[in-house]
């Protein structure tokens, strides 16, 4: 399975309620099966994706981009039906909030972050101080990484995607607030609930083991009533 240097074995094996093991449970089967990844992610990614490749907890060399530890929970490389190269950085959230730390405002990261933002047409005002707000700073940094990659790979397309639990109203609120900073959200940003993905993917699965995987995921993370007897 494709995974990057940010994988935390302790958390993945002992805390299924954190977002990283959830990302493995949801996207793990797609890492080793490009046909399955293309079938499930193709309809969700702009440009009708083909040749999809998925990697969990991935980042390019920091020195070439944001010069920090920003990484994607899930990175998706693909080609559109028109032959354009594209990347989608996916941020997954389950029970944890976004990082409480704020970077990119009057600190050592400011010049680098704002330099990437100024070269991009994604944000209405690339110098807007509100982008560094800790409530969505993590989304902004991930989006900056998408844009930095695009700037190094001329002609490529890119999107930032957030996937969260349908009952995480706080995450949904912060996503909505962050979108207000974008010049055209539909051209650079997507967000889905876990329920959205399960609902869209289920009719696309034909193999018994794949159906069992998604059903198990749904029971573990969405059918919360199954835990009522444990209260």
Residue pairs with C-beta under 8 A, 6 or more apart in sequence:
1 24
1 28
1 31
1 32
1 56
2 31
2 32
2 53
2 54
2 55
2 56
2 58
3 24
3 31
3 55
3 56
3 57
3 58
4 55
4 56
4 57
4 58
4 59
4 71
4 75
5 57
5 59
6 57
6 58
6 59
6 69
6 71
7 20
7 56
7 57
8 20
11 18
11 20
11 21
12 20
12 21
12 24
13 21
15 21
16 22
16 25
16 220
17 94
17 95
18 94
18 95
18 96
19 73
19 92
19 93
19 94
19 95
19 96
20 57
20 73
20 92
22 92
22 94
22 221
23 56
23 57
23 73
23 74
23 90
23 92
24 56
25 217
25 220
25 221
26 92
26 163
26 194
26 197
26 217
27 54
27 56
27 74
27 90
28 56
29 36
29 210
29 213
30 36
30 37
30 40
30 41
30 52
30 54
31 37
31 54
31 55
31 56
34 51
34 52
34 53
36 210
37 52
37 53
37 54
37 76
38 49
38 50
38 51
38 52
38 78
39 204
40 200
40 201
40 204
41 49
41 52
41 54
41 76
41 78
42 48
42 49
42 50
42 52
42 78
43 200
44 190
44 192
44 197
44 200
45 52
45 76
45 78
45 86
45 88
45 159
46 80
46 86
46 157
46 159
46 190
47 78
47 80
47 81
47 82
47 84
47 86
47 157
48 80
48 81
49 76
49 78
49 79
49 80
49 81
49 86
50 78
50 79
50 80
50 81
51 78
51 79
52 76
52 77
52 78
53 76
53 77
53 78
54 74
54 75
54 76
55 74
55 75
55 77
56 73
56 74
56 75
57 71
57 72
57 73
57 74
58 71
58 72
58 74
58 75
59 65
59 69
59 70
59 71
59 72
59 75
59 145
60 145
60 149
60 152
62 68
62 69
62 70
64 152
65 116
65 145
65 148
65 149
65 152
66 109
66 112
66 113
66 116
66 141
66 144
66 145
66 148
67 109
67 112
68 103
68 109
68 112
68 141
70 141
70 142
70 144
70 145
71 145
72 89
72 90
72 91
72 142
72 145
73 90
73 91
73 92
74 89
74 90
74 92
75 87
75 88
75 89
75 90
76 87
76 88
76 89
76 90
77 85
77 86
77 87
78 86
78 87
78 88
79 85
79 86
80 86
80 157
84 155
84 156
84 157
85 153
85 155
85 156
85 157
86 156
86 157
86 158
86 159
87 146
87 149
87 150
87 153
87 156
87 157
87 158
87 159
88 146
88 158
88 159
88 160
88 161
88 190
89 142
89 143
89 145
89 146
89 158
89 159
89 160
89 161
90 161
90 162
90 163
91 138
91 139
91 142
91 160
91 161
91 162
91 163
92 162
92 163
92 164
93 162
93 163
93 164
93 165
93 168
93 171
94 164
94 165
94 168
94 221
95 165
97 170
97 171
98 134
98 135
98 136
98 137
98 138
98 139
98 171
98 174
99 134
99 137
99 138
100 134
101 134
101 137
102 132
102 133
102 134
102 137
103 109
103 113
103 132
103 137
103 141
104 110
104 113
104 114
104 131
104 132
104 137
104 140
104 141
105 129
105 132
113 141
113 144
114 126
114 127
116 144
116 147
116 148
116 151
117 123
117 126
117 127
117 131
117 144
117 147
118 126
118 127
119 147
119 151
120 126
120 147
120 150
120 151
121 183
122 143
122 147
122 182
122 183
122 187
122 188
123 131
123 181
123 182
123 183
124 181
124 182
124 183
125 181
128 181
130 181
131 137
131 140
131 181
132 140
135 174
135 177
136 174
136 175
136 177
136 178
139 160
139 162
139 174
139 175
139 178
140 178
140 181
142 160
143 160
143 188
143 189
146 158
146 159
146 160
146 188
147 158
149 156
149 158
150 156
150 157
150 158
158 188
159 188
159 189
159 190
160 188
160 189
160 190
161 189
161 190
161 191
161 192
162 171
162 175
162 190
162 191
162 192
163 191
163 192
163 193
163 194
163 197
164 171
164 172
164 175
164 191
164 193
164 194
165 171
165 193
165 194
165 221
165 222
166 193
166 194
166 195
166 222
172 191
175 191
179 185
179 189
182 188
182 189
194 221
194 222
195 222
198 214
198 217
198 218
198 222
201 214
202 211
202 214
205 211
205 214
219 226
